[in-house]
Amino acid sequence: MYTVSFMYVWGLVMVSLCYTFYVGKLVGRGIMRQILIFPVLLIFLIVPLLVSSIHLICITSFFIAWLANFKIILFTLGRGPLYSLSLPVFLAVASLPIKIQLIPKPHESREGTLLNYAKKFATLVLIIKVIEYSSKLPDKAVFTLYLMIQNYFSLKVILSTVSVVVRATSNLKLEPQFDEPHLATSLQNFWGRRWNLMVTGILRPTVYEPTMELLSGLGRNRSRYLAVFITFAVSGLMHVLIFFYIGRLRPDWKVMWFFLINGFCTSVEIAIKKNVKGRFPTTISRVLTMGFVLVTSWWLFFPEFKRCNLPQRVFQEYVSIGAFAARVKNTITASLLSAYHTM
């Protein structure tokens, strides 16, 4: 069931992207290209509703409804990462968090080593083993366990696995998801350079830079503060949309308030750093930054996971995957034993 719906949805995505590619080839930049490609944007907003697996909903809504749609918007304007690409590369860059790397870097980070991938996989296996005892754990412990699973499976293991395949078959590279966010020394550093870099990379050309240009008459500093806040607001709206895909529930807008508060405080922080000399010691800055992010997260962001009943749904899906894997193992074992006895 999961496989059929996933293949159908991503087949529809590939067909839509092929259509987008050839429209871009045949129609120049302008209103006509935008009109012809607009239905694709609507399709990409609908496809996450056609997926039933919680993990596949998260992947499809993030990669397609958000990242791919924003890339296509840039493409209709003749800008962005999809411009002037061959069809295979166009499909890959549009549907996955990929950036083109034509010149290999002399040194790969530890994030890209096989040992690092092995550690992530081992951690995931350990967490899955603990799931069977989740009924005996306190609610907060179960919720924390869920967050660990989501981090390692959805954002680490899947992206790392795809990254290995992409590197082995092309000169493309998956964009890094994180850059040690726990070392952030300010909100600007945390959100702009360390946390969820794929989102930062797509919001900058689609929201931040156009807003800066639109508000340039207000002066560089004021336009920058407003552009930062508006960028956070757009990010908040997209997170609200993703949680709607996941839970199919009417938004309660706590997630939106989380991003508005962080956007406002980041803008204030930028203004203070612009006008006040001197800095806090690095250790204090890190503690204050992570403290603020964690407090606002537990207050406004994390409750949405509980409201969508995500921990139980994720655990049930892992149990189903484990049961399926056990049946496959038993079938293979039985077949091998039968073949051995008939020899």
Salt bridges, closest charged atoms under 4 A:
GLU108 OE1 - ARG167 NH1 3.52
GLU108 OE1 - LYS173 NZ 3.95
GLU111 OE2 - LYS120 NZ 2.59
GLU111 OE2 - LYS156 NZ 3.59
GLU180 OE2 - ARG110 NH2 3.95
ASP252 OD2 - ARG307 NE 3.40
GLU269 OE1 - LYS273 NZ 3.93
GLU304 OE2 - ARG307 NH2 2.94
GLU317 OE2 - HIS55 ND1 2.72
